[in-house]
C-alpha cells in the first residue's frame, strides 16, 4: 500500500504544475482575443495540412502534435514565462509558434518517406 501511495505521489509530481488544463484553455480562448486568434490560426494550419498530406504522414504529424499538446506546449510556454511574460501571453506565443512550425515539420516528415 505504501508503494502505491509513493507511486501516485511521484506521478502527480511529474506533471508540471504550470500545465494548461482544459478549463484554462477554454477560458483563455473565451477571454483573450490574442489567444483565440492564435488558436484559430493553429487550427486552420492543422486543417490545411490534414487536407494536403498523405494519411501516413499526417498520422505521424498527429502523434507529434499530441506530444506537443501534452507536454511540449507547456514547456514552450514555460520558457516564455521564465522571460517574464504572463501565462496567457506565453501560451499565446507558444500556440502562434506552433502554427509557424507545423508546415516545416510536415515537410520534413514528407521528405523522409
N, CA, C and O atoms as a GROMACS GRO file, in nm:
protein
  452
    1UNK      N    1   0.082  -0.120   0.000
    1UNK     CA    2   0.000   0.000   0.000
    1UNK      C    3   0.086   0.126   0.000
    1UNK      O    4   0.057   0.223  -0.069
    2UNK      N    5   0.192   0.121   0.077
    2UNK     CA    6   0.282   0.235   0.087
    2UNK      C    7   0.345   0.264  -0.050
    2UNK      O    8   0.362   0.380  -0.087
    3UNK      N    9   0.380   0.159  -0.123
    3UNK     CA   10   0.441   0.176  -0.255
    3UNK      C   11   0.343   0.240  -0.354
    3UNK      O   12   0.383   0.321  -0.437
    4UNK      N   13   0.217   0.202  -0.344
    4UNK     CA   14   0.115   0.259  -0.432
    4UNK      C   15   0.103   0.409  -0.407
    4UNK      O   16   0.096   0.488  -0.501
    5UNK      N   17   0.099   0.447  -0.282
    5UNK     CA   18   0.088   0.589  -0.246
    5UNK      C   19   0.210   0.666  -0.297
    5UNK      O   20   0.196   0.776  -0.351
    6UNK      N   21   0.327   0.610  -0.282
    6UNK     CA   22   0.450   0.675  -0.330
    6UNK      C   23   0.447   0.688  -0.482
    6UNK      O   24   0.484   0.791  -0.537
    7UNK      N   25   0.402   0.581  -0.549
    7UNK     CA   26   0.395   0.585  -0.696
    7UNK      C   27   0.298   0.692  -0.743
    7UNK      O   28   0.328   0.764  -0.838
    8UNK      N   29   0.184   0.704  -0.678
    8UNK     CA   30   0.085   0.806  -0.714
    8UNK      C   31   0.143   0.946  -0.690
    8UNK      O   32   0.127   1.035  -0.774
    9UNK      N   33   0.208   0.965  -0.578
    9UNK     CA   34   0.270   1.095  -0.549
    9UNK      C   35   0.376   1.131  -0.653
    9UNK      O   36   0.383   1.246  -0.697
   10UNK      N   37   0.457   1.035  -0.691
   10UNK     CA   38   0.559   1.062  -0.792
   10UNK      C   39   0.496   1.098  -0.926
   10UNK      O   40   0.545   1.186  -0.997
   11UNK      N   41   0.387   1.031  -0.960
   11UNK     CA   42   0.318   1.061  -1.084
   11UNK      C   43   0.260   1.202  -1.081
   11UNK      O   44   0.270   1.275  -1.180
   12UNK      N   45   0.200   1.239  -0.971
   12UNK     CA   46   0.143   1.373  -0.957
   12UNK      C   47   0.253   1.478  -0.965
   12UNK      O   48   0.235   1.582  -1.028
   13UNK      N   49   0.364   1.452  -0.901
   13UNK     CA   50   0.475   1.548  -0.903
   13UNK      C   51   0.540   1.557  -1.040
   13UNK      O   52   0.600   1.660  -1.073
   14UNK      N   53   0.530   1.452  -1.120
   14UNK     CA   54   0.591   1.452  -1.252
   14UNK      C   55   0.515   1.541  -1.349
   14UNK      O   56   0.574   1.589  -1.447
   15UNK      N   57   0.387   1.565  -1.325
   15UNK     CA   58   0.308   1.652  -1.411
   15UNK      C   59   0.341   1.797  -1.375
   15UNK      O   60   0.327   1.836  -1.259
   16UNK      N   61   0.384   1.875  -1.472
   16UNK     CA   62   0.422   2.012  -1.441
   16UNK      C   63   0.308   2.091  -1.379
   16UNK      O   64   0.194   2.081  -1.422
   17UNK      N   65   0.341   2.168  -1.279
   17UNK     CA   66   0.241   2.250  -1.211
   17UNK      C   67   0.187   2.358  -1.304
   17UNK      O   68   0.077   2.408  -1.282
   18UNK      N   69   0.262   2.394  -1.404
   18UNK     CA   70   0.222   2.500  -1.495
   18UNK      C   71   0.140   2.451  -1.612
   18UNK      O   72   0.098   2.532  -1.695
   19UNK      N   73   0.115   2.320  -1.623
   19UNK     CA   74   0.044   2.264  -1.737
   19UNK      C   75  -0.094   2.327  -1.753
   19UNK      O   76  -0.164   2.355  -1.656
   20UNK      N   77  -0.131   2.350  -1.878
   20UNK     CA   78  -0.258   2.412  -1.911
   20UNK      C   79  -0.370   2.308  -1.904
   20UNK      O   80  -0.367   2.209  -1.977
   21UNK      N   81  -0.466   2.331  -1.818
   21UNK     CA   82  -0.580   2.239  -1.808
   21UNK      C   83  -0.680   2.271  -1.918
   21UNK      O   84  -0.675   2.378  -1.980
   22UNK      N   85  -0.771   2.178  -1.943
   22UNK     CA   86  -0.874   2.200  -2.044
   22UNK      C   87  -0.959   2.323  -2.011
   22UNK      O   88  -0.991   2.402  -2.100
   23UNK      N   89  -0.994   2.338  -1.884
   23UNK     CA   90  -1.077   2.453  -1.846
   23UNK      C   91  -1.001   2.585  -1.863
   23UNK      O   92  -1.060   2.686  -1.903
   24UNK      N   93  -0.872   2.585  -1.834
   24UNK     CA   94  -0.792   2.706  -1.854
   24UNK      C   95  -0.783   2.740  -2.003
   24UNK      O   96  -0.795   2.856  -2.042
   25UNK      N   97  -0.763   2.637  -2.084
   25UNK     CA   98  -0.756   2.656  -2.228
   25UNK      C   99  -0.886   2.720  -2.278
   25UNK      O  100  -0.882   2.818  -2.353
   26UNK      N  101  -0.999   2.666  -2.238
   26UNK     CA  102  -1.128   2.720  -2.282
   26UNK      C  103  -1.149   2.862  -2.232
   26UNK      O  104  -1.203   2.946  -2.303
   27UNK      N  105  -1.106   2.888  -2.109
   27UNK     CA  106  -1.118   3.023  -2.052
   27UNK      C  107  -1.031   3.122  -2.130
   27UNK      O  108  -1.075   3.233  -2.161
   28UNK      N  109  -0.909   3.083  -2.161
   28UNK     CA  110  -0.820   3.170  -2.239
   28UNK      C  111  -0.880   3.198  -2.376
   28UNK      O  112  -0.880   3.312  -2.424
   29UNK      N  113  -0.932   3.094  -2.437
   29UNK     CA  114  -0.990   3.107  -2.571
   29UNK      C  115  -1.110   3.203  -2.568
   29UNK      O  116  -1.131   3.280  -2.662
   30UNK      N  117  -1.187   3.197  -2.462
   30UNK     CA  118  -1.307   3.280  -2.450
   30UNK      C  119  -1.272   3.424  -2.411
   30UNK      O  120  -1.335   3.518  -2.460
   31UNK      N  121  -1.174   3.442  -2.324
   31UNK     CA  122  -1.149   3.573  -2.264
   31UNK      C  123  -1.031   3.650  -2.321
   31UNK      O  124  -1.010   3.766  -2.284
   32UNK      N  125  -0.954   3.590  -2.411
   32UNK     CA  126  -0.838   3.660  -2.463
   32UNK      C  127  -0.837   3.652  -2.616
   32UNK      O  128  -0.819   3.545  -2.674
   33UNK      N  129  -0.858   3.766  -2.678
   33UNK     CA  130  -0.869   3.771  -2.825
   33UNK      C  131  -0.740   3.725  -2.893
   33UNK      O  132  -0.746   3.657  -2.996
   34UNK      N  133  -0.625   3.760  -2.838
   34UNK     CA  134  -0.499   3.720  -2.900
   34UNK      C  135  -0.480   3.568  -2.895
   34UNK      O  136  -0.438   3.507  -2.993
   35UNK      N  137  -0.512   3.509  -2.780
   35UNK     CA  138  -0.501   3.364  -2.769
   35UNK      C  139  -0.600   3.296  -2.864
   35UNK      O  140  -0.565   3.199  -2.931
   36UNK      N  141  -0.723   3.346  -2.868
   36UNK     CA  142  -0.825   3.288  -2.956
   36UNK      C  143  -0.780   3.296  -3.101
   36UNK      O  144  -0.800   3.201  -3.177
   37UNK      N  145  -0.720   3.407  -3.140
   37UNK     CA  146  -0.671   3.424  -3.277
   37UNK      C  147  -0.558   3.325  -3.308
   37UNK      O  148  -0.556   3.263  -3.414
   38UNK      N  149  -0.465   3.311  -3.215
   38UNK     CA  150  -0.354   3.216  -3.233
   38UNK      C  151  -0.408   3.073  -3.242
   38UNK      O  152  -0.361   2.994  -3.323
   39UNK      N  153  -0.506   3.041  -3.160
   39UNK     CA  154  -0.564   2.907  -3.160
   39UNK      C  155  -0.638   2.880  -3.291
   39UNK      O  156  -0.629   2.770  -3.347
   40UNK      N  157  -0.712   2.979  -3.341
   40UNK     CA  158  -0.782   2.962  -3.470
   40UNK      C  159  -0.682   2.943  -3.584
   40UNK      O  160  -0.703   2.862  -3.674
   41UNK      N  161  -0.573   3.018  -3.578
   41UNK     CA  162  -0.470   3.006  -3.682
   41UNK      C  163  -0.407   2.867  -3.679
   41UNK      O  164  -0.387   2.805  -3.784
   42UNK      N  165  -0.377   2.818  -3.559
   42UNK     CA  166  -0.321   2.683  -3.548
   42UNK      C  167  -0.419   2.580  -3.601
   42UNK      O  168  -0.380   2.486  -3.670
   43UNK      N  169  -0.545   2.596  -3.569
   43UNK     CA  170  -0.648   2.504  -3.617
   43UNK      C  171  -0.656   2.506  -3.770
   43UNK      O  172  -0.670   2.402  -3.833
   44UNK      N  173  -0.646   2.625  -3.829
   44UNK     CA  174  -0.652   2.635  -3.975
   44UNK      C  175  -0.530   2.571  -4.040
   44UNK      O  176  -0.543   2.500  -4.140
   45UNK      N  177  -0.413   2.594  -3.984
   45UNK     CA  178  -0.291   2.530  -4.036
   45UNK      C  179  -0.308   2.378  -4.029
   45UNK      O  180  -0.273   2.307  -4.123
   46UNK      N  181  -0.360   2.331  -3.918
   46UNK     CA  182  -0.382   2.188  -3.898
   46UNK      C  183  -0.476   2.132  -4.004
   46UNK      O  184  -0.448   2.027  -4.063
   47UNK      N  185  -0.587   2.201  -4.028
   47UNK     CA  186  -0.684   2.156  -4.130
   47UNK      C  187  -0.620   2.153  -4.269
   47UNK      O  188  -0.640   2.058  -4.345
   48UNK      N  189  -0.543   2.257  -4.301
   48UNK     CA  190  -0.478   2.262  -4.432
   48UNK      C  191  -0.380   2.146  -4.448
   48UNK      O  192  -0.375   2.083  -4.554
   49UNK      N  193  -0.305   2.118  -4.345
   49UNK     CA  194  -0.209   2.006  -4.352
   49UNK      C  195  -0.282   1.873  -4.364
   49UNK      O  196  -0.240   1.785  -4.440
   50UNK      N  197  -0.390   1.858  -4.291
   50UNK     CA  198  -0.466   1.733  -4.298
   50UNK      C  199  -0.519   1.710  -4.439
   50UNK      O  200  -0.521   1.596  -4.488
   51UNK      N  201  -0.560   1.817  -4.505
   51UNK     CA  202  -0.614   1.805  -4.640
   51UNK      C  203  -0.506   1.779  -4.745
   51UNK      O  204  -0.534   1.722  -4.850
   52UNK      N  205  -0.383   1.821  -4.716
   52UNK     CA  206  -0.279   1.814  -4.818
   52UNK      C  207  -0.178   1.699  -4.801
   52UNK      O  208  -0.106   1.666  -4.895
   53UNK      N  209  -0.173   1.640  -4.684
   53UNK     CA  210  -0.072   1.537  -4.658
   53UNK      C  211  -0.125   1.396  -4.682
   53UNK      O  212  -0.244   1.370  -4.661
   54UNK      N  213  -0.039   1.306  -4.726
   54UNK     CA  214  -0.079   1.165  -4.730
   54UNK      C  215  -0.116   1.118  -4.588
   54UNK      O  216  -0.061   1.168  -4.490
   55UNK      N  217  -0.206   1.025  -4.581
   55UNK     CA  218  -0.254   0.979  -4.449
   55UNK      C  219  -0.142   0.934  -4.356
   55UNK      O  220  -0.144   0.965  -4.237
   56UNK      N  221  -0.045   0.863  -4.410
   56UNK     CA  222   0.062   0.812  -4.324
   56UNK      C  223   0.147   0.926  -4.267
   56UNK      O  224   0.189   0.920  -4.151
   57UNK      N  225   0.171   1.028  -4.346
   57UNK     CA  226   0.249   1.143  -4.298
   57UNK      C  227   0.166   1.220  -4.196
   57UNK      O  228   0.218   1.262  -4.092
   58UNK      N  229   0.038   1.238  -4.226
   58UNK     CA  230  -0.048   1.310  -4.132
   58UNK      C  231  -0.059   1.235  -3.998
   58UNK      O  232  -0.062   1.297  -3.892
   59UNK      N  233  -0.066   1.103  -4.004
   59UNK     CA  234  -0.072   1.024  -3.880
   59UNK      C  235   0.052   1.047  -3.795
   59UNK      O  236   0.044   1.058  -3.673
   60UNK      N  237   0.168   1.053  -3.860
   60UNK     CA  238   0.292   1.079  -3.788
   60UNK      C  239   0.292   1.221  -3.730
   60UNK      O  240   0.336   1.243  -3.617
   61UNK      N  241   0.243   1.316  -3.808
   61UNK     CA  242   0.233   1.454  -3.761
   61UNK      C  243   0.136   1.462  -3.643
   61UNK      O  244   0.159   1.537  -3.548
   62UNK      N  245   0.031   1.386  -3.649
   62UNK     CA  246  -0.068   1.384  -3.541
   62UNK      C  247  -0.006   1.334  -3.410
   62UNK      O  248  -0.035   1.386  -3.303
   63UNK      N  249   0.079   1.233  -3.419
   63UNK     CA  250   0.149   1.184  -3.300
   63UNK      C  251   0.238   1.293  -3.240
   63UNK      O  252   0.242   1.312  -3.119
   64UNK      N  253   0.309   1.363  -3.327
   64UNK     CA  254   0.395   1.472  -3.280
   64UNK      C  255   0.313   1.585  -3.219
   64UNK      O  256   0.354   1.645  -3.120
   65UNK      N  257   0.198   1.613  -3.278
   65UNK     CA  258   0.112   1.719  -3.225
   65UNK      C  259   0.055   1.680  -3.089
   65UNK      O  260   0.044   1.764  -3.000
   66UNK      N  261   0.020   1.555  -3.073
   66UNK     CA  262  -0.028   1.509  -2.942
   66UNK      C  263   0.081   1.525  -2.836
   66UNK      O  264   0.054   1.568  -2.724
   67UNK      N  265   0.204   1.492  -2.873
   67UNK     CA  266   0.316   1.513  -2.780
   67UNK      C  267   0.330   1.660  -2.744
   67UNK      O  268   0.358   1.694  -2.629
   68UNK      N  269   0.311   1.747  -2.841
   68UNK     CA  270   0.320   1.890  -2.816
   68UNK      C  271   0.209   1.936  -2.722
   68UNK      O  272   0.233   2.010  -2.627
   69UNK      N  273   0.087   1.891  -2.750
   69UNK     CA  274  -0.027   1.932  -2.668
   69UNK      C  275  -0.012   1.884  -2.524
   69UNK      O  276  -0.047   1.956  -2.430
   70UNK      N  277   0.041   1.763  -2.506
   70UNK     CA  278   0.051   1.706  -2.371
   70UNK      C  279   0.188   1.722  -2.308
   70UNK      O  280   0.226   1.643  -2.222
   71UNK      N  281   0.263   1.822  -2.350
   71UNK     CA  282   0.392   1.846  -2.286
   71UNK      C  283   0.472   1.958  -2.349
   71UNK      O  284   0.516   2.050  -2.280
   72UNK      N  285   0.490   1.950  -2.480
   72UNK     CA  286   0.572   2.048  -2.549
   72UNK      C  287   0.516   2.189  -2.542
   72UNK      O  288   0.591   2.286  -2.531
   73UNK      N  289   0.385   2.200  -2.548
   73UNK     CA  290   0.321   2.332  -2.538
   73UNK      C  291   0.352   2.395  -2.404
   73UNK      O  292   0.384   2.514  -2.396
   74UNK      N  293   0.342   2.317  -2.298
   74UNK     CA  294   0.369   2.368  -2.164
   74UNK      C  295   0.516   2.408  -2.149
   74UNK      O  296   0.547   2.509  -2.086
   75UNK      N  297   0.605   2.328  -2.206
   75UNK     CA  298   0.748   2.360  -2.199
   75UNK      C  299   0.778   2.490  -2.273
   75UNK      O  300   0.854   2.573  -2.225
   76UNK      N  301   0.717   2.506  -2.391
   76UNK     CA  302   0.738   2.628  -2.469
   76UNK      C  303   0.683   2.749  -2.394
   76UNK      O  304   0.747   2.854  -2.388
   77UNK      N  305   0.565   2.734  -2.337
   77UNK     CA  306   0.505   2.844  -2.260
   77UNK      C  307   0.588   2.877  -2.137
   77UNK      O  308   0.604   2.994  -2.101
   78UNK      N  309   0.640   2.775  -2.072
   78UNK     CA  310   0.722   2.799  -1.952
   78UNK      C  311   0.845   2.882  -1.987
   78UNK      O  312   0.885   2.969  -1.910
   79UNK      N  313   0.905   2.856  -2.102
   79UNK     CA  314   1.022   2.936  -2.142
   79UNK      C  315   0.984   3.083  -2.156
   79UNK      O  316   1.060   3.170  -2.114
   80UNK      N  317   0.869   3.109  -2.212
   80UNK     CA  318   0.822   3.248  -2.223
   80UNK      C  319   0.793   3.308  -2.084
   80UNK      O  320   0.825   3.423  -2.058
   81UNK      N  321   0.732   3.227  -1.997
   81UNK     CA  322   0.704   3.276  -1.862
   81UNK      C  323   0.832   3.306  -1.787
   81UNK      O  324   0.839   3.401  -1.710
   82UNK      N  325   0.935   3.225  -1.810
   82UNK     CA  326   1.066   3.249  -1.748
   82UNK      C  327   1.125   3.383  -1.794
   82UNK      O  328   1.205   3.444  -1.723
   83UNK      N  329   1.084   3.428  -1.912
   83UNK     CA  330   1.131   3.557  -1.965
   83UNK      C  331   1.046   3.673  -1.914
   83UNK      O  332   1.075   3.789  -1.944
   84UNK      N  333   0.942   3.642  -1.836
   84UNK     CA  334   0.861   3.747  -1.775
   84UNK      C  335   0.724   3.768  -1.836
   84UNK      O  336   0.652   3.858  -1.794
   85UNK      N  337   0.687   3.689  -1.934
   85UNK     CA  338   0.555   3.703  -1.994
   85UNK      C  339   0.449   3.641  -1.903
   85UNK      O  340   0.477   3.549  -1.826
   86UNK      N  341   0.328   3.693  -1.912
   86UNK     CA  342   0.217   3.635  -1.834
   86UNK      C  343   0.183   3.498  -1.891
   86UNK      O  344   0.226   3.461  -2.000
   87UNK      N  345   0.105   3.424  -1.815
   87UNK     CA  346   0.065   3.290  -1.857
   87UNK      C  347  -0.008   3.292  -1.991
   87UNK      O  348   0.022   3.213  -2.081
   88UNK      N  349  -0.105   3.382  -2.005
   88UNK     CA  350  -0.182   3.387  -2.130
   88UNK      C  351  -0.094   3.435  -2.246
   88UNK      O  352  -0.107   3.385  -2.357
   89UNK      N  353  -0.006   3.529  -2.222
   89UNK     CA  354   0.087   3.573  -2.327
   89UNK      C  355   0.177   3.457  -2.370
   89UNK      O  356   0.202   3.437  -2.488
   90UNK      N  357   0.225   3.383  -2.273
   90UNK     CA  358   0.316   3.272  -2.301
   90UNK      C  359   0.247   3.164  -2.383
   90UNK      O  360   0.304   3.113  -2.480
   91UNK      N  361   0.126   3.128  -2.346
   91UNK     CA  362   0.055   3.026  -2.422
   91UNK      C  363   0.012   3.078  -2.560
   91UNK      O  364   0.005   3.001  -2.656
   92UNK      N  365  -0.015   3.206  -2.570
   92UNK     CA  366  -0.047   3.265  -2.700
   92UNK      C  367   0.074   3.255  -2.792
   92UNK      O  368   0.061   3.214  -2.907
   93UNK      N  369   0.191   3.292  -2.743
   93UNK     CA  370   0.312   3.286  -2.825
   93UNK      C  371   0.350   3.143  -2.859
   93UNK      O  372   0.392   3.115  -2.972
   94UNK      N  373   0.335   3.051  -2.764
   94UNK     CA  374   0.366   2.910  -2.791
   94UNK      C  375   0.272   2.856  -2.899
   94UNK      O  376   0.316   2.780  -2.986
   95UNK      N  377   0.146   2.893  -2.894
   95UNK     CA  378   0.048   2.848  -2.994
   95UNK      C  379   0.079   2.907  -3.131
   95UNK      O  380   0.073   2.837  -3.232
   96UNK      N  381   0.112   3.035  -3.133
   96UNK     CA  382   0.148   3.101  -3.258
   96UNK      C  383   0.275   3.039  -3.318
   96UNK      O  384   0.283   3.015  -3.438
   97UNK      N  385   0.373   3.014  -3.233
   97UNK     CA  386   0.496   2.949  -3.279
   97UNK      C  387   0.467   2.814  -3.341
   97UNK      O  388   0.524   2.778  -3.444
   98UNK      N  389   0.378   2.738  -3.278
   98UNK     CA  390   0.346   2.605  -3.329
   98UNK      C  391   0.279   2.612  -3.466
   98UNK      O  392   0.305   2.529  -3.553
   99UNK      N  393   0.193   2.713  -3.485
   99UNK     CA  394   0.130   2.731  -3.616
   99UNK      C  395   0.236   2.758  -3.723
   99UNK      O  396   0.223   2.714  -3.837
  100UNK      N  397   0.340   2.832  -3.686
  100UNK     CA  398   0.451   2.859  -3.779
  100UNK      C  399   0.534   2.733  -3.806
  100UNK      O  400   0.580   2.712  -3.918
  101UNK      N  401   0.553   2.651  -3.703
  101UNK     CA  402   0.641   2.534  -3.712
  101UNK      C  403   0.579   2.416  -3.786
  101UNK      O  404   0.650   2.341  -3.853
  102UNK      N  405   0.449   2.397  -3.774
  102UNK     CA  406   0.385   2.275  -3.826
  102UNK      C  407   0.411   2.250  -3.975
  102UNK      O  408   0.443   2.137  -4.011
  103UNK      N  409   0.400   2.350  -4.062
  103UNK     CA  410   0.428   2.322  -4.204
  103UNK      C  411   0.572   2.272  -4.227
  103UNK      O  412   0.594   2.184  -4.310
  104UNK      N  413   0.667   2.328  -4.155
  104UNK     CA  414   0.806   2.282  -4.169
  104UNK      C  415   0.822   2.139  -4.117
  104UNK      O  416   0.891   2.058  -4.178
  105UNK      N  417   0.758   2.110  -4.007
  105UNK     CA  418   0.764   1.974  -3.952
  105UNK      C  419   0.703   1.876  -4.053
  105UNK      O  420   0.758   1.769  -4.077
  106UNK      N  421   0.590   1.914  -4.112
  106UNK     CA  422   0.524   1.828  -4.211
  106UNK      C  423   0.614   1.806  -4.333
  106UNK      O  424   0.621   1.695  -4.385
  107UNK      N  425   0.683   1.911  -4.378
  107UNK     CA  426   0.775   1.897  -4.493
  107UNK      C  427   0.887   1.798  -4.461
  107UNK      O  428   0.923   1.716  -4.545
  108UNK      N  429   0.942   1.808  -4.341
  108UNK     CA  430   1.049   1.715  -4.303
  108UNK      C  431   0.997   1.571  -4.298
  108UNK      O  432   1.065   1.479  -4.344
  109UNK      N  433   0.879   1.553  -4.245
  109UNK     CA  434   0.821   1.417  -4.239
  109UNK      C  435   0.798   1.364  -4.380
  109UNK      O  436   0.823   1.246  -4.408
  110UNK      N  437   0.751   1.448  -4.467
  110UNK     CA  438   0.722   1.407  -4.604
  110UNK      C  439   0.849   1.368  -4.678
  110UNK      O  440   0.850   1.271  -4.754
  111UNK      N  441   0.956   1.443  -4.657
  111UNK     CA  442   1.083   1.414  -4.723
  111UNK      C  443   1.142   1.280  -4.678
  111UNK      O  444   1.208   1.211  -4.756
  112UNK      N  445   1.117   1.244  -4.553
  112UNK     CA  446   1.170   1.118  -4.501
  112UNK      C  447   1.106   0.997  -4.568
  112UNK      O  448   1.165   0.889  -4.567
  113UNK      N  449   0.992   1.014  -4.623
  113UNK     CA  450   0.919   0.899  -4.682
  113UNK      C  451   0.961   0.870  -4.820
  113UNK      O  452   0.909   0.778  -4.882
   0.00000   0.00000   0.00000
